[in-house]
């Protein structure tokens, strides 16, 4: 009993040698409004991670450059495009306009085919005007191995675009009103086909579609201070191939562009 009483006295003694007073039973509620269950705290964001950026293409005022393409139309003709483009970033979207000239070449197969009654759908040399909209679906900063190439910003973009085709000399000799109507008609007129007969390649039956719809993907590679290298693959959707005189259907386009963003 004596030992228990001594231990109780030691526990009740204050640090300064006195006896501790009674404990105030009133709870501290000053931070009660800040309390929350653990599950709610785990669901709340505790911070925001910044996006790794080597070149912020979204803040560029304008982009421009040169573009070249090879058209795979699944016929005996080879087509090569060369031209220029301008770009403007709108948030996660990229709006692009391009003007190119298409050179068309034949082959030994076309010369032999011209000796037969058979013809293939194709398109003579022309000017193409493109309006393309892209949406960034993935991006990040990459480094090369070995480190001969500086770090770059890669942006994978899904694209859809509309293409307008203009054939120089196709509207020669037509009245002014017919020219204005034919410029935006979805189908090339008979008068234009007659004029293009002198420009078409051997064994070629001119495809009459004036517009094209393309979809595909672009990989933009940005280097500081804004140099851009852009490979692209696009596929023509046969939206206009159902009209009379249009028969190319599905075909592919492989492009490479080099430019700058300011």
C-alpha positions in Angstrom: 0.0 0.0 0.0 2.8 2.4 0.9 4.5 1.8 -2.5 1.3 2.4 -4.4 0.6 5.6 -2.6 4.1 6.8 -3.3 3.8 6.1 -7.0 0.4 7.9 -7.2 2.0 10.9 -5.5 4.8 11.0 -8.0 2.4 10.9 -11.0 0.3 13.8 -9.6 3.3 16.0 -8.8 3.9 19.0 -11.1 7.2 19.7 -12.8 8.0 22.5 -10.4 7.6 20.2 -7.4 4.0 21.1 -6.7 0.9 18.9 -7.0 -0.8 19.1 -10.4 -4.2 20.6 -10.5 -7.3 19.0 -11.9 -7.4 18.6 -15.8 -9.8 20.8 -17.7 -12.4 18.5 -19.3 -13.3 21.1 -22.0 -12.2 19.8 -25.5 -10.3 22.2 -27.9 -12.6 22.8 -30.8 -10.6 25.6 -32.5 -9.7 23.4 -35.5 -12.8 21.4 -35.6 -14.0 23.0 -38.9 -10.8 21.8 -40.6 -11.3 18.2 -39.7 -12.2 15.7 -42.5 -12.4 12.0 -42.8 -9.3 10.2 -44.2 -11.2 9.0 -47.3 -12.1 12.6 -48.2 -8.5 13.7 -47.7 -7.2 11.0 -50.0 -9.5 12.1 -52.8 -8.4 15.7 -52.7 -5.6 16.9 -55.0 -2.5 17.8 -53.0 -0.8 19.5 -55.9 -0.5 19.8 -59.7 2.2 18.4 -61.8 3.5 20.6 -64.6 3.7 19.3 -68.2 7.2 18.6 -69.3 7.8 21.1 -72.2 10.9 21.5 -74.4 9.1 23.8 -76.8 5.6 25.2 -76.0 4.0 25.0 -79.4 0.7 26.2 -78.0 2.1 29.7 -77.4 3.6 30.1 -80.9 2.1 32.9 -82.9 2.5 31.2 -86.3 4.3 28.3 -88.0 5.5 28.0 -91.6 7.6 25.8 -93.7 7.9 23.6 -96.8 6.2 20.2 -97.3 6.7 17.4 -99.7 4.6 14.3 -100.3 4.4 11.1 -102.2 1.0 9.9 -103.3 0.3 6.2 -103.4 -2.8 6.0 -105.6 -2.5 2.3 -106.4 -2.1 2.8 -110.2 0.8 3.0 -112.7 1.4 6.7 -112.1 3.8 8.4 -109.6 2.8 11.7 -108.0 5.1 14.0 -106.0 4.0 17.1 -104.2 6.0 20.1 -103.1 4.8 23.3 -101.6 4.5 25.4 -98.4 2.3 25.6 -95.3 1.3 27.9 -92.5 0.1 26.9 -89.1 -1.7 28.4 -86.1 -2.1 26.7 -82.7 -5.5 27.1 -81.0 -5.2 25.4 -77.7 -4.9 21.7 -78.3 -5.9 22.1 -81.9 -3.6 22.9 -84.8 -5.1 24.7 -87.9 -3.0 24.3 -91.0 -3.3 25.6 -94.6 -1.0 24.4 -97.4 -0.6 25.0 -101.2 1.3 22.5 -103.2 2.0 21.6 -106.8 1.8 18.0 -107.9 4.1 16.5 -110.5 2.9 13.3 -112.2 5.1 10.8 -113.9 4.3 7.8 -116.0 6.1 4.5 -116.4 6.8 1.8 -118.9 3.6 0.1 -117.7 1.5 3.1 -118.6 3.0 3.2 -122.1 2.2 -0.4 -122.6 -1.3 0.1 -121.2 -1.9 2.9 -123.7 -1.6 0.4 -126.5 -4.6 -1.4 -125.2 -8.3 -0.3 -124.8 -7.9 -0.2 -121.0 -7.5 2.9 -119.0 -6.7 3.7 -115.3 -8.1 6.4 -113.2 -5.5 9.1 -112.4 -5.0 12.8 -112.1 -2.8 15.1 -114.3 -0.4 17.7 -112.8 -2.3 20.1 -110.6 -2.3 22.6 -107.8 -3.7 21.4 -104.4 -5.0 23.6 -101.6 -5.4 21.9 -98.2 -7.1 22.9 -95.0 -6.3 20.5 -92.1 -7.3 20.5 -88.5 -5.3 18.5 -86.0 -5.9 17.6 -82.3 -3.0 16.7 -80.0 -3.6 13.2 -78.5 -0.2 12.6 -76.9 3.0 14.5 -76.3 6.2 14.6 -74.3 9.9 15.4 -74.1 12.3 12.9 -75.5 16.1 12.5 -75.6 18.1 10.6 -78.2 20.7 7.9 -77.7 23.4 8.7 -78.3 22.9 12.3 -77.4 24.0 13.8 -80.7 20.4 15.2 -81.3 19.2 17.7 -78.7 16.1 17.0 -76.6 12.9 17.5 -78.5 9.2 18.0 -77.9 7.1 15.2 -79.6 3.4 15.8 -80.4 1.2 13.1 -81.9 -1.7 14.6 -83.7 -4.9 13.1 -85.2 -5.8 15.0 -88.4 -8.7 15.5 -90.8 -8.5 17.7 -93.8 -10.2 18.9 -97.0 -8.3 19.2 -100.3 -9.2 21.3 -103.3 -7.8 20.4 -106.7 -7.1 23.0 -109.5 -5.9 21.9 -112.9 -4.1 24.7 -114.8 -5.5 25.0 -118.3 -8.6 23.1 -117.4 -10.9 26.1 -117.6 -9.3 27.6 -120.8 -11.8 28.9 -123.3 -14.8 28.7 -121.0 -17.2 31.7 -120.5 -16.6 33.7 -117.3 -19.9 32.6 -115.7 -19.0 28.9 -116.4 -15.6 29.4 -114.9 -17.1 30.9 -111.7 -19.5 28.0 -111.5 -16.9 25.3 -112.3 -14.3 26.5 -109.8 -16.2 25.2 -106.8 -18.3 22.4 -108.4 -17.6 19.1 -106.8 -17.3 17.4 -110.2 -15.0 18.3 -113.1 -17.1 19.3 -116.1 -17.0 17.8 -119.6 -15.3 21.0 -121.0 -12.5 20.7 -118.5 -12.0 17.0 -119.4 -11.6 18.0 -123.0 -9.0 20.6 -122.1 -7.2 18.2 -119.8 -7.0 15.6 -122.5 -3.8 17.3 -123.7 -2.2 17.2 -120.2 -3.1 13.7 -119.1 -0.6 10.9 -119.2 -0.9 7.9 -121.5 -3.7 5.4 -120.5 -5.0 7.9 -117.9 -8.7 8.4 -117.3 -9.0 11.7 -115.4 -10.7 11.3 -112.1 -13.5 13.8 -111.9 -13.5 14.6 -108.2 -12.5 18.1 -107.4 -12.4 17.7 -103.6 -10.9 15.1 -101.3 -11.3 14.2 -97.7 -8.2 12.9 -95.8 -7.6 11.6 -92.3 -4.5 10.4 -90.6 -1.7 11.2 -88.0 1.1 13.7 -87.7 4.2 13.4 -85.5 5.6 16.9 -84.8 9.2 17.0 -83.6 10.0 20.4 -82.1 13.5 21.6 -81.4 14.6 24.8 -79.6 14.1 27.6 -80.6 11.1 26.3 -82.7 12.5 24.2 -85.6 9.9 21.6 -86.5 10.3 18.3 -88.4 6.9 16.8 -89.3 6.4 13.3 -90.8 2.7 12.6 -91.6 0.6 9.7 -93.0 -2.8 10.4 -94.4 -5.4 8.2 -96.1 -8.0 9.5 -98.6 -11.5 8.6 -97.6 -13.7 7.7 -100.7 -16.4 10.2 -99.8 -16.4 11.7 -103.3 -15.6 8.5 -105.3 -19.3 7.7 -105.6 -19.9 10.4 -108.1 -19.9 9.7 -111.8 -16.3 9.7 -113.2 -14.5 9.4 -109.9 -12.8 6.1 -109.4 -9.6 6.4 -107.3 -11.2 5.3 -104.0 -8.8 4.7 -101.2 -5.2 5.8 -101.5 -2.3 6.9 -99.2 -0.2 10.0 -98.8 3.2 10.1 -97.1 4.6 13.6 -96.2 7.5 15.2 -94.6 7.6 18.9 -93.7 10.4 21.1 -92.3 9.6 24.5 -90.8 9.7 26.9 -87.9 7.3 28.1 -85.2 7.6 31.7 -83.9 
